[in-house]
Amino acid sequence: MADNRKGICPISMQDVLVVGLGAVGAVSAYILKNSGIARVTVVARSNYSIVQDRGIDIKSGRFGDQLGWKPDRLCKSVAEAADTRYTYVVVVTKCLPDVLKTSELLAPLIHASFEDQPTYVLVQNGLGIETDLYQALKQAGRQPSIISVAMFILANQIGPNIIQHGDHEQYVCGMYRPNDFTTNVNSEEELQILNGFGDIIVKGGSSIDVVPEIQRRKFVKNMTNVVLAAICLLTRYTLPSVFRRPPSAEESYTPYYFPGTQPLLEENTIPMMRGMVHELVTLARALGFPDSEDGVPADSADRLVQFARDTYSPASSFHKASTLVDCEKDVPMEVEVIWGSVVRLARERQVDMPRVEMAYSLLLVMQNQILRKGSERK
């Protein structure tokens, strides 16, 4: 397993809390417990009852079928779980500041009676996701310790307690530093915190890359969501509809492109994708991210299009963007942290991004109506 860390020190058994038991939360909780050095408590809200009764079925290309898997402890709420001093609190919920702020979700932990706060590990999509929690900790007189993660994984929740997972996942981790996009070295204290978490992940059978500056890596990950998830949401089709050929007589899958107008996709849809990436690369330069392998490369558009072709053209491609899953369920999507965050950063730095702004403005309408219908159901 990949283990790109320095100054590693062995750690003893740790108490770890995972907040959220969707696809990424379930895989993460499994990895943490599989390490043998973490007692894992999980907060499962909507699927608590079925997981308590039957466990989670994780169907993984990497870890095999783990049927009926359960963590060491399962809780219905963060408040119920706040009776323990955790070393790490891994937040794997959607970041929805227009619905529930992270600081509100974690309030029972922020205001717990324990003298020391845990290190919060935010495994969430989007940019600027750390700010609210950081400010809440400071206001509570706590010293913030936040690891931000860019998570690369193909996983879907296909039932309340059924997870489909591919053959790879990687945690890219770095310390959150407020309003700092350029400090490119970890202190000894930061390395100790990062490597402590990394040790659990590696022993659990997964891959981790500890980096000195995480925001540029999150920016690259967010570019993929800004472009590819926007196509899925605005068309209501998964990406094989753009990249996958029709099935042969021996094959059976859907969607796939209609050959009659497929050249129009190449002439219009693919250039639109490239244009969105070019806008984001321009913003990256304004933020100080370099044109390098550990920054935001100038050829990011070529890389993203090739990644999409490689990922979504095979007959076996199954992945569906989590935002599209949410849209189909009529539940709130991560519009603000994925699209809104980059639009706001661009406006602050006077960077034009008409394509991204159009996607954001249209997704706001969809989110608005999802929130309206949700309020009517209450």
Backbone torsions as a table, in degrees:
resi	resn	phi	psi	omega
1	MET	NA	143.0	-179.6
2	ALA	-63.7	136.9	-178.1
3	ASP	-147.3	83.5	-173.8
4	ASN	-98.9	75.5	-176.9
5	ARG	-137.9	160.4	178.9
6	LYS	-126.0	152.9	175.1
7	GLY	62.4	40.7	-174.1
8	ILE	-74.2	133.2	176.2
9	CYS	-121.6	136.2	178.8
10	PRO	-62.8	146.8	177.3
11	ILE	-125.3	156.5	179.8
12	SER	-89.7	-175.2	-179.6
13	MET	-57.5	130.8	-177.3
14	GLN	-119.3	146.3	169.9
15	ASP	-89.6	125.0	-177.4
16	VAL	-127.7	134.3	176.7
17	LEU	-108.5	131.9	173.3
18	VAL	-111.4	123.6	179.7
19	VAL	-104.9	108.2	-179.1
20	GLY	115.4	128.1	-177.9
21	LEU	-129.1	49.4	167.7
22	GLY	-85.7	-152.9	-175.7
23	ALA	-64.4	-54.0	-177.7
24	VAL	-69.3	-36.6	178.0
25	GLY	-63.2	-42.5	-179.6
26	ALA	-65.9	-45.1	179.1
27	VAL	-63.7	-41.9	179.7
28	SER	-64.5	-44.3	179.3
29	ALA	-62.3	-40.7	177.2
30	TYR	-60.3	-46.3	-179.2
31	ILE	-61.9	-44.8	-178.9
32	LEU	-61.5	-45.7	179.5
33	LYS	-69.2	-36.2	-179.0
34	ASN	-63.9	-17.9	179.8
35	SER	-64.4	-27.5	-176.2
36	GLY	79.2	-0.9	179.9
37	ILE	-123.9	17.6	178.7
38	ALA	-136.0	128.9	167.7
39	ARG	-89.6	117.4	-167.9
40	VAL	-107.2	119.5	170.1
41	THR	-103.7	138.0	-179.5
42	VAL	-125.1	134.4	170.5
43	VAL	-95.1	114.0	177.3
44	ALA	-117.6	118.0	-175.7
45	ARG	-93.0	-73.1	-173.3
46	SER	-69.0	-29.1	-176.7
47	ASN	-109.9	22.2	-177.6
48	TYR	-57.4	-50.9	-171.9
49	SER	-62.3	-45.8	-177.3
50	ILE	-70.3	-34.4	178.0
51	VAL	-71.3	-37.2	177.2
52	GLN	-61.9	-38.1	-177.5
53	ASP	-81.5	-43.7	-169.4
54	ARG	-117.6	-11.6	-173.9
55	GLY	77.4	-173.6	179.7
56	ILE	-108.3	134.7	172.4
57	ASP	-96.8	108.9	178.5
58	ILE	-102.4	113.8	179.6
59	LYS	-104.0	99.0	-166.7
60	SER	-120.2	135.4	173.2
61	GLY	-71.6	-21.4	-178.9
62	ARG	-94.5	-42.7	-173.7
63	PHE	-106.2	1.6	-177.2
64	GLY	76.7	-173.3	178.7
65	ASP	-83.0	119.5	176.9
66	GLN	-113.3	91.5	-172.1
67	LEU	-92.3	132.6	179.1
68	GLY	71.4	23.3	-177.0
69	TRP	-68.2	142.7	177.0
70	LYS	-136.8	148.8	173.0
71	PRO	-74.6	-179.4	178.3
72	ASP	-67.8	-34.1	178.6
73	ARG	-147.3	141.2	179.3
74	LEU	-120.5	130.5	-178.8
75	CYS	-124.2	154.8	179.7
76	LYS	-84.5	-21.0	-173.5
77	SER	-152.5	162.8	174.9
78	VAL	-64.9	-37.0	179.2
79	ALA	-59.4	-41.8	178.3
80	GLU	-64.8	-34.5	-176.9
81	ALA	-83.3	-8.7	-171.6
82	ALA	-81.2	16.5	179.2
83	ASP	-90.9	4.0	-174.7
84	THR	-127.0	144.6	174.7
85	ARG	-86.4	109.9	-178.1
86	TYR	-96.7	146.4	172.4
87	THR	-76.2	-43.5	179.9
88	TYR	-131.2	138.7	171.0
89	VAL	-116.4	111.8	-174.7
90	VAL	-97.9	113.5	-175.4
91	VAL	-98.8	113.8	-174.9
92	VAL	-124.1	27.1	173.9
93	THR	-87.0	164.9	170.1
94	LYS	-66.4	143.5	176.4
95	CYS	-92.3	107.6	-174.4
96	LEU	-127.8	76.9	-177.7
97	PRO	-63.1	-20.8	177.2
98	ASP	-83.7	-0.9	178.5
99	VAL	-121.3	-56.4	-179.4
100	LEU	-150.0	118.5	179.9
101	LYS	-70.5	148.4	178.7
102	THR	-58.0	-38.6	-179.9
103	SER	-63.5	-32.7	177.4
104	GLU	-73.2	-40.8	177.5
105	LEU	-60.2	-40.6	-174.2
106	LEU	-96.5	8.5	-176.1
107	ALA	-52.2	-41.8	179.0
108	PRO	-60.3	-28.7	177.4
109	LEU	-81.5	-41.1	-179.6
110	ILE	-60.2	-37.3	-176.0
111	HIS	-104.4	16.5	177.6
112	ALA	-65.9	160.8	-174.4
113	SER	-78.0	-8.9	-179.1
114	PHE	-65.0	140.0	-177.1
115	GLU	-66.1	-43.3	-177.8
116	ASP	-97.1	138.1	174.7
117	GLN	-86.2	151.7	172.9
118	PRO	-72.9	169.5	165.2
119	THR	-85.1	126.6	179.3
120	TYR	-90.7	130.0	-179.1
121	VAL	-112.8	109.6	-174.0
122	LEU	-97.0	103.2	177.8
123	VAL	-101.7	76.8	-172.6
124	GLN	-138.4	149.8	175.5
125	ASN	-70.2	158.4	169.6
126	GLY	98.3	176.9	179.9
127	LEU	-116.1	152.6	179.2
128	GLY	71.3	16.5	-176.2
129	ILE	-72.2	-17.4	-173.7
130	GLU	-87.6	-20.5	-167.7
131	THR	-60.5	-47.2	-177.0
132	ASP	-61.0	-45.5	-180.0
133	LEU	-66.1	-43.2	179.1
134	TYR	-57.5	-47.8	-178.7
135	GLN	-64.8	-38.7	179.9
136	ALA	-65.3	-40.1	178.1
137	LEU	-64.9	-42.4	178.4
138	LYS	-63.3	-42.0	-179.6
139	GLN	-65.9	-27.8	178.1
140	ALA	-85.7	4.5	-180.0
141	GLY	76.1	20.9	179.8
142	ARG	-100.3	152.5	175.2
143	GLN	-89.2	110.9	-175.7
144	PRO	-67.2	135.3	172.0
145	SER	-134.3	105.0	-171.9
146	ILE	-129.4	122.9	169.8
147	ILE	-97.0	129.3	175.5
148	SER	-105.5	141.1	-172.4
149	VAL	-125.7	132.3	164.7
150	ALA	-99.3	112.9	-173.8
151	MET	-102.3	126.4	178.1
152	PHE	-112.2	110.4	-172.6
153	ILE	-158.6	146.7	169.4
154	LEU	-112.1	105.5	-178.7
155	ALA	-152.6	143.3	177.0
156	ASN	-136.2	147.0	172.3
157	GLN	-93.2	109.4	-174.5
158	ILE	-101.5	1.5	174.2
159	GLY	-163.1	167.3	-178.0
160	PRO	-54.5	-31.2	179.4
161	ASN	-132.0	29.9	-179.4
162	ILE	-127.7	124.3	-177.7
163	ILE	-120.1	131.5	173.3
164	GLN	-105.9	126.1	-174.0
165	HIS	-133.5	140.7	-179.9
166	GLY	-78.0	-155.3	-174.6
167	ASP	-104.6	14.3	-178.1
168	HIS	-157.0	147.4	167.5
169	GLU	-156.1	150.4	179.0
170	GLN	-143.9	133.2	174.3
171	TYR	-97.5	121.5	172.8
172	VAL	-107.8	115.6	-167.0
173	CYS	-122.9	142.5	173.4
174	GLY	-156.6	161.3	179.8
175	MET	-76.7	140.2	175.1
176	TYR	-78.5	128.5	175.1
177	ARG	-125.1	115.3	-172.8
178	PRO	-61.7	132.0	175.8
179	ASN	56.6	31.1	-178.0
180	ASP	-130.2	110.2	179.7
181	PHE	-108.9	2.3	-169.9
182	THR	-124.4	-19.2	176.7
183	THR	-61.0	123.8	-169.5
184	ASN	-124.3	38.7	175.9
185	VAL	-151.0	139.7	176.4
186	ASN	-90.0	138.7	172.4
187	SER	-73.3	168.1	178.1
188	GLU	-61.2	-39.3	178.7
189	GLU	-64.9	-42.3	178.9
190	GLU	-64.6	-41.7	177.6
191	LEU	-60.9	-40.2	179.9
192	GLN	-62.7	-42.4	179.0
193	ILE	-65.1	-47.5	-177.7
194	LEU	-65.1	-43.7	-178.3
195	ASN	-71.3	-27.7	174.9
196	GLY	-62.5	-45.0	176.8
197	PHE	-69.1	-42.2	-179.3
198	GLY	-60.5	-34.8	179.7
199	ASP	-61.2	-40.1	179.2
200	ILE	-66.2	-44.3	-178.2
201	ILE	-62.1	-46.0	-178.5
202	VAL	-66.0	-44.0	178.2
203	LYS	-64.8	-23.7	177.3
204	GLY	-80.0	-3.0	175.6
205	GLY	97.1	13.5	-177.7
206	SER	-110.8	-172.5	-176.8
207	SER	-119.0	142.2	179.6
208	ILE	-142.9	145.3	175.0
209	ASP	-127.4	111.4	177.6
210	VAL	-89.1	123.7	-174.2
211	VAL	-120.0	155.0	-179.6
212	PRO	-78.3	-21.6	179.5
213	GLU	-142.0	110.6	-169.4
214	ILE	-87.4	-25.2	-170.4
215	GLN	-64.6	-34.5	178.6
216	ARG	-68.2	-33.0	177.7
217	ARG	-72.2	-38.1	175.7
218	LYS	-66.5	-34.2	178.2
219	PHE	-63.0	-44.1	178.7
220	VAL	-63.0	-44.7	177.7
221	LYS	-61.3	-40.9	-177.9
222	ASN	-68.2	-29.9	176.1
223	MET	-56.9	-43.0	-180.0
224	THR	-59.7	-44.5	179.8
225	ASN	-68.5	-42.6	-178.8
226	VAL	-55.9	-43.1	-175.1
227	VAL	-84.9	-56.6	-171.6
228	LEU	-73.3	-41.8	179.8
229	ALA	-67.2	-31.3	177.6
230	ALA	-62.5	-42.2	178.0
231	ILE	-60.6	-45.4	-179.5
232	CYS	-61.4	-46.1	-175.7
233	LEU	-68.8	-42.8	-175.1
234	LEU	-77.9	-16.4	176.2
235	THR	-107.7	-18.6	-174.0
236	ARG	64.6	26.2	175.3
237	TYR	-124.3	147.1	173.6
238	THR	-75.6	165.9	-170.4
239	LEU	-70.3	-20.5	170.8
240	PRO	-56.7	-21.1	177.1
241	SER	-64.2	-20.9	178.4
242	VAL	-96.9	-33.6	-166.3
243	PHE	-115.1	-15.8	-171.5
244	ARG	-99.0	132.3	178.6
245	ARG	-68.7	163.2	175.2
246	PRO	-63.8	150.6	-179.8
247	PRO	-70.4	150.7	173.2
248	SER	-77.2	178.5	-179.7
249	ALA	-62.3	-26.6	-178.0
250	GLU	-90.8	-4.3	-175.3
251	GLU	-112.8	159.8	177.1
252	SER	-147.6	112.9	175.4
253	TYR	-162.6	162.2	175.6
254	THR	-156.4	149.1	1.1
255	PRO	-84.7	173.2	172.6
256	TYR	-156.1	163.8	-177.3
257	TYR	-77.7	149.2	174.9
258	PHE	-83.9	118.5	-173.4
259	PRO	-57.8	-30.2	-175.4
260	GLY	-58.9	-35.6	-179.3
261	THR	-119.1	12.5	179.1
262	GLN	-58.3	-36.5	176.6
263	PRO	-58.5	-29.7	177.8
264	LEU	-67.0	-32.4	175.2
265	LEU	-63.3	-43.0	179.8
266	GLU	-67.3	-33.5	-176.7
267	GLU	-82.7	-21.8	-173.2
268	ASN	-126.2	-51.3	-175.3
269	THR	-68.8	-47.1	-178.5
270	ILE	-64.1	-45.7	175.7
271	PRO	-59.9	-34.1	176.6
272	MET	-63.0	-41.6	176.8
273	MET	-59.8	-46.2	179.2
274	ARG	-61.2	-39.9	179.7
275	GLY	-62.5	-40.3	177.3
276	MET	-62.6	-42.3	179.8
277	VAL	-64.6	-41.5	179.0
278	HIS	-59.6	-39.0	176.6
279	GLU	-61.5	-42.3	-178.5
280	LEU	-69.5	-36.2	177.1
281	VAL	-64.8	-39.1	176.2
282	THR	-60.0	-42.2	176.0
283	LEU	-63.7	-40.4	179.3
284	ALA	-57.3	-41.5	178.7
285	ARG	-65.4	-38.7	178.6
286	ALA	-64.7	-28.0	178.3
287	LEU	-82.9	-9.9	179.7
288	GLY	95.5	8.7	178.5
289	PHE	-77.5	130.5	-174.5
290	PRO	-79.6	162.5	172.4
291	ASP	-85.0	87.3	-176.7
292	SER	-157.4	170.9	-179.4
293	GLU	-64.5	-32.5	178.5
294	ASP	-95.8	9.9	175.3
295	GLY	-118.6	-130.3	178.2
296	VAL	-121.7	97.4	-174.1
297	PRO	-63.0	148.7	179.5
298	ALA	-63.7	-27.5	-179.6
299	ASP	-92.7	28.1	-178.0
300	SER	-59.8	-33.1	179.6
301	ALA	-63.6	-45.9	178.0
302	ASP	-60.9	-41.8	-178.3
303	ARG	-64.5	-43.6	-177.6
304	LEU	-66.1	-43.7	179.6
305	VAL	-63.4	-41.1	179.6
306	GLN	-67.3	-39.2	175.6
307	PHE	-58.5	-44.6	-179.0
308	ALA	-64.5	-41.9	177.8
309	ARG	-61.9	-46.5	-177.0
310	ASP	-65.4	-36.0	-174.3
311	THR	-82.9	-36.9	-168.4
312	TYR	-111.5	3.4	175.1
313	SER	-91.8	-24.4	-179.2
314	PRO	-65.0	151.3	177.1
315	ALA	-61.3	-27.6	-176.3
316	SER	-83.5	-3.2	-175.8
317	SER	-61.4	127.0	-176.8
318	PHE	-126.2	-13.7	-168.3
319	HIS	-67.0	139.4	175.5
320	LYS	-125.4	130.6	-180.0
321	ALA	-54.7	135.0	-177.6
322	SER	-61.2	-31.4	177.5
323	THR	-66.8	-34.8	176.3
324	LEU	-68.9	-38.6	175.2
325	VAL	-58.1	-46.1	179.6
326	ASP	-62.5	-42.8	-179.8
327	CYS	-60.6	-44.1	-179.5
328	GLU	-65.9	-27.2	177.6
329	LYS	-87.5	-4.9	-176.5
330	ASP	61.4	40.5	175.3
331	VAL	-118.2	156.0	-173.6
332	PRO	-56.8	144.4	-178.2
333	MET	-108.8	164.0	-177.0
334	GLU	-84.6	51.7	-175.1
335	VAL	-65.7	-44.8	-173.4
336	GLU	-67.3	-42.2	-174.4
337	VAL	-82.7	-24.9	179.1
338	ILE	-87.4	-53.1	-176.1
339	TRP	-98.7	-46.8	-177.9
340	GLY	-59.7	-37.0	-177.4
341	SER	-62.8	-43.7	-178.3
342	VAL	-73.5	-34.1	176.7
343	VAL	-62.7	-43.1	179.2
344	ARG	-66.5	-42.3	177.0
345	LEU	-60.8	-40.3	-179.7
346	ALA	-66.3	-42.3	179.6
347	ARG	-64.8	-39.1	178.3
348	GLU	-61.5	-30.9	-176.4
349	ARG	-107.9	11.0	176.1
350	GLN	55.8	45.5	175.9
351	VAL	-103.9	125.4	178.9
352	ASP	-79.2	131.9	173.1
353	MET	-144.6	73.5	-174.6
354	PRO	-62.5	-37.6	-178.8
355	ARG	-67.4	-46.2	-179.8
356	VAL	-66.3	-40.0	178.7
357	GLU	-63.1	-37.7	177.9
358	MET	-64.5	-44.9	178.0
359	ALA	-58.6	-45.8	-179.9
360	TYR	-60.9	-44.8	-177.1
361	SER	-64.6	-35.9	178.7
362	LEU	-74.9	-38.0	178.3
363	LEU	-67.2	-29.2	175.8
364	LEU	-60.7	-37.2	178.1
365	VAL	-64.2	-45.5	179.3
366	MET	-61.3	-46.1	179.9
367	GLN	-62.9	-41.0	-179.8
368	ASN	-57.3	-43.1	-178.1
369	GLN	-74.8	-32.8	174.2
370	ILE	-62.9	-43.8	179.2
371	LEU	-66.3	-38.2	177.5
372	ARG	-60.8	-49.3	-178.5
373	LYS	-64.2	-35.8	177.6
374	GLY	-63.7	-39.0	179.2
375	SER	-68.2	-31.9	179.6
376	GLU	-72.3	-25.2	-179.8
377	ARG	-79.8	-15.0	-177.2
378	LYS	-76.5	NA	NA
